[in-house]
Amino acid sequence: MTKTLPLADAATQPFWRRPVALLFLMAAAMPISFATWSALLNNFVIEAAQFDGSDIGWLHTVREIPGFLSIGVILVIILVREQTLALTSLILLGISTALTAYFPSLGGILMITFFSSVGFHYYEAVNQSLQLQWLSREEAPRVLGKLLAVGSAATLLSYGLIVLLWDRLGLTYNIVFLMAGGTTVALALFARFAYPQFEAPNPQRKTFVLRRRYWLYYAMQFMAGARRQIFVVFAGFMMVERFGFDVHEVTSLFLITLLSNMIIAPLLGRAVGYYGERRVLLIEYAGLVIIFSLYGGIYYFGWGIVLASALYVIDNLFFSLALALKTYFQKIADPGDIAPTAAVAFTINHIAAVFLPASLGYLWLFSPASVFVLAAGLAACSFGLALLIPRHPEPGFETVFAGRRRAAAAE
């Protein structure tokens, strides 16, 4: 039976058995499967099942259904510890990734993607909760930036092996999916038995939590989920469909993105700690408005492959700034609300993801540029919401409106 260890006593353990070390291990294990799946997906579905824009939209709609149902995490953690659930979800993700190439049809790909997505989204919901419980407010921005860099490094290793060995060794989709998924499973099993169960000092509520004072956080999560889906679904698909990128070319583009993230993500974490969530998020959303507008210009004006590739890399860097949304919530939340609110927020984040990919897939068939114009509009809405974040958020001071009410009451 795994030993339970209070979080306050974790410092007595060797560094590799402390909570932060486990966070780093999980941060590496997840992208080995997910990033490999993402890198091969567009080529695999086009070659194996002749997907068009509508089919890829339906695939991502199915993939996001478990994200929409992430609120079920609240029910699961009544019976299972969050740490155990995180590692079990990683195992499910790894197994599903390993089996992906065994289902080379529309129905088969949709089915195995659904199971993979359950593992990914339940892991992400619980992992976010564990991060905010195990990290202090002072260290959270810095460590979250480092966790992003570790995830990028693991993804870089996966992509690097694909680029170097795909043609040289005559690799197949089946071999790569099996190796990536098997590695994630092995790391998750090691973590399951090598680490104690860490007990956070603030017990988490095992009930549905939806508080009015968190409304801005919920709204920003909804908008973030909507615009991110457009990027995840259609930016990479554009590179394959419009510019004819092969597997190693798509993966090379990902490699450039990852190298940039490894260097910049820790700096972004420090920037959040120094400048605050409001300023950093405003920069992110303003940048995304410009980027998505330029994506649309690629179709309207025939701008070329170099600009498209550059935008893809810059777009990913801006998304790294989303860690500021986590630290904003950490500052305004009751300690016992973190786990249930993380699940609720994950569900809110995926409301648009359930219908946007499929519906925009049909729009893509007639006007790909319009899809990116819509994304620019969503980013502009997010910019407006970020203006409502106070410079120093805290419980009772979640928005600038709360600050004005407080000042009026003091008068």
C-alpha positions as CSV (number, residue, x, y, z in Angstrom):
1,M,0.0,0.0,0.0
2,T,1.4,3.4,-0.9
3,K,2.4,5.6,2.0
4,T,0.6,8.8,2.7
5,L,2.8,11.8,3.5
6,P,1.7,15.3,4.6
7,L,2.8,17.9,2.2
8,A,4.6,19.7,5.1
9,D,6.8,16.7,5.6
10,A,7.7,16.3,1.9
11,A,11.0,18.2,2.4
12,T,12.3,15.2,4.4
13,Q,12.3,13.2,1.2
14,P,15.1,13.0,-1.3
15,F,14.5,15.7,-4.0
16,W,13.4,13.2,-6.6
17,R,10.6,12.0,-4.3
18,R,9.2,15.4,-3.5
19,P,5.9,16.8,-5.0
20,V,7.6,19.2,-7.3
21,A,9.7,16.3,-8.8
22,L,6.5,14.3,-9.4
23,L,5.0,17.3,-11.2
24,F,8.0,17.5,-13.4
25,L,7.9,13.7,-14.1
26,M,4.2,13.9,-15.1
27,A,4.9,17.1,-17.1
28,A,7.3,15.0,-19.2
29,A,5.2,11.8,-19.4
30,M,2.1,13.4,-20.8
31,P,3.4,15.1,-24.0
32,I,5.4,12.1,-25.1
33,S,2.1,10.5,-26.0
34,F,0.0,13.6,-26.7
35,A,2.6,15.5,-28.8
36,T,3.4,12.4,-30.8
37,W,-0.3,11.9,-31.5
38,S,-0.6,15.6,-32.5
39,A,2.4,15.5,-34.8
40,L,1.3,12.5,-36.7
41,L,-2.5,13.1,-36.6
42,N,-3.1,15.2,-39.7
43,N,-0.9,13.0,-42.0
44,F,-2.3,9.8,-40.5
45,V,-6.0,10.7,-40.9
46,I,-5.5,12.0,-44.5
47,E,-3.5,8.9,-45.6
48,A,-5.4,6.3,-43.6
49,A,-9.0,7.5,-43.8
50,Q,-8.9,10.3,-46.4
51,F,-10.2,13.0,-44.0
52,D,-11.4,16.4,-45.3
53,G,-12.0,19.6,-43.3
54,S,-15.4,18.3,-42.1
55,D,-14.0,15.0,-40.9
56,I,-11.2,16.7,-39.0
57,G,-13.7,19.0,-37.4
58,W,-15.8,16.0,-36.2
59,L,-12.7,14.3,-34.9
60,H,-11.8,17.2,-32.7
61,T,-15.4,17.6,-31.5
62,V,-15.3,14.0,-30.3
63,R,-11.9,14.6,-28.7
64,E,-13.3,17.5,-26.8
65,I,-16.4,15.7,-25.4
66,P,-14.4,14.3,-22.4
67,G,-13.1,17.8,-21.7
68,F,-16.7,19.0,-21.6
69,L,-17.4,16.2,-19.1
70,S,-14.4,16.9,-16.9
71,I,-16.8,18.0,-14.2
72,G,-17.1,14.3,-13.6
73,V,-13.7,14.5,-11.9
74,I,-15.5,15.8,-8.8
75,L,-17.4,12.5,-8.6
76,V,-14.3,10.4,-9.2
77,I,-12.2,12.1,-6.5
78,I,-14.8,11.1,-3.9
79,L,-13.5,7.6,-4.3
80,V,-10.0,8.1,-5.7
81,R,-7.2,10.4,-4.6
82,E,-6.3,13.2,-7.1
83,Q,-2.7,11.9,-7.4
84,T,-3.9,8.4,-8.2
85,L,-6.4,9.7,-10.7
86,A,-3.8,11.8,-12.5
87,L,-1.5,8.7,-12.9
88,T,-4.3,6.4,-14.0
89,S,-5.4,9.0,-16.6
90,L,-1.8,9.1,-17.9
91,I,-1.9,5.3,-18.3
92,L,-5.2,5.5,-20.2
93,L,-3.7,8.2,-22.5
94,G,-0.6,6.0,-23.1
95,I,-2.6,2.9,-24.0
96,S,-4.9,4.7,-26.3
97,T,-2.1,6.4,-28.1
98,A,-0.2,3.1,-28.5
99,L,-3.3,1.5,-30.2
100,T,-4.2,4.4,-32.5
101,A,-2.8,3.0,-35.7
102,Y,-4.8,-0.2,-35.3
103,F,-8.0,1.7,-36.1
104,P,-7.4,3.3,-39.6
105,S,-11.0,4.3,-40.3
106,L,-13.2,7.2,-39.5
107,G,-15.2,5.2,-36.9
108,G,-12.1,3.6,-35.4
109,I,-10.2,6.8,-35.2
110,L,-13.1,8.6,-33.5
111,M,-13.4,5.7,-30.9
112,I,-9.7,5.5,-29.9
113,T,-9.5,9.3,-29.9
114,F,-12.4,9.4,-27.4
115,F,-10.6,7.1,-24.9
116,S,-7.3,8.9,-25.4
117,S,-9.1,12.2,-24.7
118,V,-10.6,10.9,-21.5
119,G,-7.1,10.2,-20.2
120,F,-5.7,13.5,-21.4
121,H,-8.5,15.7,-20.1
122,Y,-8.9,14.0,-16.7
123,Y,-5.2,14.2,-16.2
124,E,-5.1,17.9,-17.1
125,A,-7.9,18.8,-14.8
126,V,-6.4,17.0,-11.8
127,N,-2.8,18.1,-12.7
128,Q,-3.9,21.7,-12.6
129,S,-5.4,21.2,-9.2
130,L,-2.3,19.5,-7.9
131,Q,-0.1,22.2,-9.2
132,L,-2.0,24.9,-7.4
133,Q,-2.3,22.9,-4.2
134,W,1.4,21.9,-4.1
135,L,3.0,25.2,-5.1
136,S,2.9,28.3,-3.0
137,R,1.6,31.6,-4.6
138,E,5.2,33.0,-4.6
139,E,6.8,30.1,-6.4
140,A,3.9,29.1,-8.7
141,P,4.6,31.4,-11.7
142,R,8.3,30.4,-11.8
143,V,7.7,26.7,-11.4
144,L,4.8,26.7,-13.8
145,G,7.1,28.2,-16.4
146,K,9.7,25.5,-15.7
147,L,7.0,22.8,-16.0
148,L,6.1,24.2,-19.5
149,A,9.8,24.0,-20.4
150,V,10.0,20.4,-19.2
151,G,6.9,19.5,-21.3
152,S,8.5,21.2,-24.3
153,A,11.7,19.3,-23.8
154,A,9.9,15.9,-23.7
155,T,8.0,16.9,-26.8
156,L,11.2,18.0,-28.4
157,L,12.7,14.6,-27.8
158,S,9.7,12.9,-29.3
159,Y,9.6,15.1,-32.4
160,G,13.4,15.0,-32.8
161,L,13.4,11.2,-33.0
162,I,10.5,11.3,-35.6
163,V,12.4,13.8,-37.7
164,L,15.7,11.9,-37.5
165,L,14.4,8.4,-37.8
166,W,11.2,8.5,-39.8
167,D,12.7,8.1,-43.2
168,R,16.1,6.7,-42.1
169,L,14.5,3.7,-40.4
170,G,11.3,3.5,-42.4
171,L,9.2,4.0,-39.4
172,T,5.4,3.5,-39.6
173,Y,2.6,5.1,-37.7
174,N,2.1,1.9,-35.8
175,I,5.6,1.7,-34.5
176,V,5.8,5.4,-33.4
177,F,2.4,5.3,-31.7
178,L,3.3,2.1,-29.8
179,M,6.6,3.5,-28.6
180,A,5.2,6.8,-27.5
181,G,2.2,5.4,-25.7
182,G,4.3,2.6,-24.1
183,T,6.8,5.2,-22.7
184,T,4.0,7.2,-21.1
185,V,2.6,4.1,-19.5
186,A,6.0,3.1,-18.1
187,L,6.6,6.5,-16.6
188,A,3.1,6.6,-15.0
189,L,3.5,3.1,-13.5
190,F,6.9,4.1,-12.1
191,A,5.4,7.2,-10.5
192,R,2.5,5.2,-9.1
193,F,4.8,3.0,-7.1
194,A,7.8,5.2,-6.4
195,Y,6.1,8.2,-4.8
196,P,4.1,8.5,-1.6
197,Q,0.6,9.9,-1.6
198,F,1.1,13.6,-0.8
199,E,-1.6,15.0,1.5
200,A,-2.2,18.7,1.0
201,P,-3.1,20.8,4.1
202,N,-6.4,22.1,2.7
203,P,-8.9,19.3,2.1
204,Q,-10.7,19.7,-1.2
205,R,-14.5,20.0,-1.4
206,K,-16.0,16.9,-3.1
207,T,-19.0,18.8,-4.4
208,F,-19.9,21.0,-7.4
209,V,-18.5,24.5,-6.8
210,L,-19.8,27.4,-8.9
211,R,-19.2,30.8,-7.2
212,R,-20.4,34.1,-8.5
213,R,-17.2,35.8,-7.5
214,Y,-15.3,33.6,-9.9
215,W,-17.3,34.8,-12.9
216,L,-14.4,36.5,-14.6
217,Y,-12.3,33.4,-14.4
218,Y,-15.1,31.3,-15.8
219,A,-15.7,33.8,-18.7
220,M,-12.0,33.9,-19.6
221,Q,-11.8,30.1,-19.5
222,F,-14.7,29.9,-22.0
223,M,-13.1,32.3,-24.4
224,A,-9.7,30.6,-24.1
225,G,-11.2,27.3,-25.0
226,A,-13.1,28.6,-28.0
227,R,-10.1,30.4,-29.6
228,R,-7.6,27.6,-28.8
229,Q,-9.8,25.0,-30.5
230,I,-9.6,27.0,-33.7
231,F,-5.8,27.0,-33.5
232,V,-5.4,23.4,-32.5
233,V,-7.8,22.1,-35.1
234,F,-7.1,24.3,-38.1
235,A,-3.7,25.8,-37.9
236,G,-1.8,22.5,-38.3
237,F,-4.4,21.2,-40.7
238,M,-3.8,24.2,-42.9
239,M,-0.1,23.4,-43.1
240,V,-0.8,20.0,-44.5
241,E,-3.8,20.8,-46.7
242,R,-2.8,24.1,-48.2
243,F,1.0,23.8,-48.2
244,G,1.4,20.0,-48.5
245,F,3.6,19.5,-45.4
246,D,4.9,16.0,-45.0
247,V,5.3,14.3,-41.6
248,H,8.9,15.3,-41.1
249,E,8.1,18.9,-42.2
250,V,5.2,19.3,-39.8
251,T,7.4,17.8,-37.0
252,S,10.3,20.1,-37.9
253,L,7.9,23.1,-37.4
254,F,6.9,21.7,-34.1
255,L,10.6,21.3,-33.2
256,I,11.3,25.0,-33.8
257,T,8.2,25.9,-31.6
258,L,9.5,23.6,-28.8
259,L,13.0,25.0,-28.8
260,S,11.5,28.5,-28.5
261,N,9.2,27.4,-25.7
262,M,12.1,25.7,-23.7
263,I,14.0,29.0,-23.7
264,I,11.1,31.4,-23.3
265,A,8.5,29.6,-21.1
266,P,10.6,30.0,-17.8
267,L,11.0,33.7,-18.7
268,L,7.3,34.0,-19.2
269,G,6.7,32.5,-15.7
270,R,9.0,35.1,-14.2
271,A,7.2,37.8,-16.2
272,V,3.9,36.8,-14.7
273,G,5.4,37.0,-11.2
274,Y,6.9,40.4,-11.9
275,Y,4.4,42.2,-14.1
276,G,1.2,40.5,-12.8
277,E,-1.5,38.5,-14.6
278,R,-3.4,41.5,-16.0
279,R,-0.5,42.9,-18.1
280,V,0.7,39.6,-19.3
281,L,-2.8,38.4,-20.4
282,L,-3.4,41.7,-22.2
283,I,-0.2,41.2,-24.2
284,E,-1.2,37.6,-25.0
285,Y,-4.6,38.5,-26.3
286,A,-3.5,41.6,-28.3
287,G,-0.9,39.4,-30.0
288,L,-3.4,36.7,-30.8
289,V,-5.7,39.2,-32.5
290,I,-2.8,40.2,-34.8
291,I,-1.8,36.6,-35.4
292,F,-5.2,35.2,-36.3
293,S,-5.9,38.2,-38.5
294,L,-2.7,37.4,-40.4
295,Y,-3.7,33.8,-40.7
296,G,-6.9,35.0,-42.5
297,G,-4.7,37.1,-44.7
298,I,-2.8,34.0,-45.9
299,Y,-6.0,32.8,-47.6
300,Y,-7.4,36.2,-48.7
301,F,-4.2,37.5,-50.2
302,G,-2.2,34.4,-50.9
303,W,0.6,35.1,-48.4
304,G,3.1,32.3,-48.4
305,I,4.5,29.4,-46.4
306,V,7.2,31.4,-44.5
307,L,4.7,33.7,-42.9
308,A,2.4,30.8,-42.0
309,S,5.2,28.9,-40.4
310,A,6.4,32.0,-38.4
311,L,2.9,32.7,-37.2
312,Y,2.5,29.1,-36.1
313,V,5.6,29.3,-33.9
314,I,4.7,32.8,-32.4
315,D,1.1,31.6,-31.8
316,N,2.4,28.7,-29.6
317,L,4.6,31.1,-27.6
318,F,1.7,33.4,-26.9
319,F,-0.4,30.4,-25.6
320,S,2.3,29.8,-23.0
321,L,1.2,33.0,-21.3
322,A,-2.0,31.2,-20.4
323,L,-0.2,30.1,-17.2
324,A,-1.2,33.6,-15.9
325,L,-4.8,32.5,-15.9
326,K,-3.9,29.7,-13.4
327,T,-2.1,32.0,-11.1
328,Y,-4.9,34.5,-11.2
329,F,-7.3,31.8,-10.0
330,Q,-4.8,30.7,-7.3
331,K,-4.8,34.2,-5.9
332,I,-8.6,34.6,-5.7
333,A,-9.7,31.1,-4.7
334,D,-10.5,29.6,-1.4
335,P,-7.9,26.8,-0.8
336,G,-10.6,24.1,-0.7
337,D,-12.1,25.2,-4.0
338,I,-9.1,24.4,-6.1
339,A,-9.9,20.8,-7.1
340,P,-13.7,21.2,-7.8
341,T,-13.2,24.6,-9.5
342,A,-10.5,23.2,-11.7
343,A,-12.9,20.5,-12.9
344,V,-15.7,23.1,-13.5
345,A,-13.3,25.4,-15.3
346,F,-12.1,22.6,-17.5
347,T,-15.7,21.9,-18.5
348,I,-16.4,25.6,-19.2
349,N,-13.2,25.7,-21.2
350,H,-14.6,22.9,-23.4
351,I,-18.2,24.1,-24.0
352,A,-17.3,25.8,-27.3
353,A,-14.9,22.9,-28.1
354,V,-17.8,20.5,-28.4
355,F,-19.5,22.3,-31.2
356,L,-16.9,24.7,-32.8
357,P,-14.7,22.1,-34.5
358,A,-17.5,20.3,-36.3
359,S,-19.4,23.5,-37.2
360,L,-16.3,25.4,-38.3
361,G,-15.2,22.3,-40.3
362,Y,-18.1,23.0,-42.6
363,L,-17.2,26.7,-42.8
364,W,-13.7,25.7,-43.6
365,L,-14.9,24.0,-46.8
366,F,-16.2,27.3,-48.1
367,S,-14.0,30.0,-46.5
368,P,-11.0,29.0,-44.4
369,A,-10.1,32.6,-43.9
370,S,-13.4,33.2,-42.1
371,V,-12.4,30.7,-39.4
372,F,-9.3,32.6,-38.5
373,V,-11.2,36.0,-38.6
374,L,-13.6,34.5,-36.0
375,A,-10.6,33.5,-33.9
376,A,-9.3,37.0,-34.0
377,G,-12.7,38.3,-32.7
378,L,-12.6,35.8,-29.8
379,A,-9.1,37.0,-28.9
380,A,-10.4,40.6,-28.9
381,C,-13.2,39.6,-26.5
382,S,-10.6,38.0,-24.2
383,F,-8.6,41.2,-24.3
384,G,-11.7,43.1,-23.0
385,L,-12.2,40.6,-20.2
386,A,-8.5,40.8,-19.2
387,L,-9.0,44.6,-18.6
388,L,-11.3,43.6,-15.7
389,I,-8.5,41.8,-13.8
390,P,-7.1,44.0,-10.9
391,R,-3.4,44.6,-10.6
392,H,-3.3,42.6,-7.3
393,P,-6.1,40.1,-7.3
394,E,-7.1,38.4,-4.1
395,P,-10.3,37.0,-2.4
396,G,-12.9,39.8,-2.4
397,F,-10.9,41.7,-5.0
398,E,-11.4,39.4,-8.0
399,T,-12.3,42.1,-10.6
400,V,-11.8,45.9,-10.9
401,F,-15.5,46.2,-10.1
402,A,-15.0,44.7,-6.7
403,G,-12.3,47.2,-6.1
404,R,-14.6,50.1,-7.0
405,R,-17.3,48.7,-4.7
406,R,-14.8,48.4,-1.9
407,A,-13.6,52.0,-2.4
408,A,-17.2,53.3,-2.4
409,A,-18.0,51.4,0.8
410,A,-15.0,52.9,2.5
411,E,-16.1,56.4,1.6
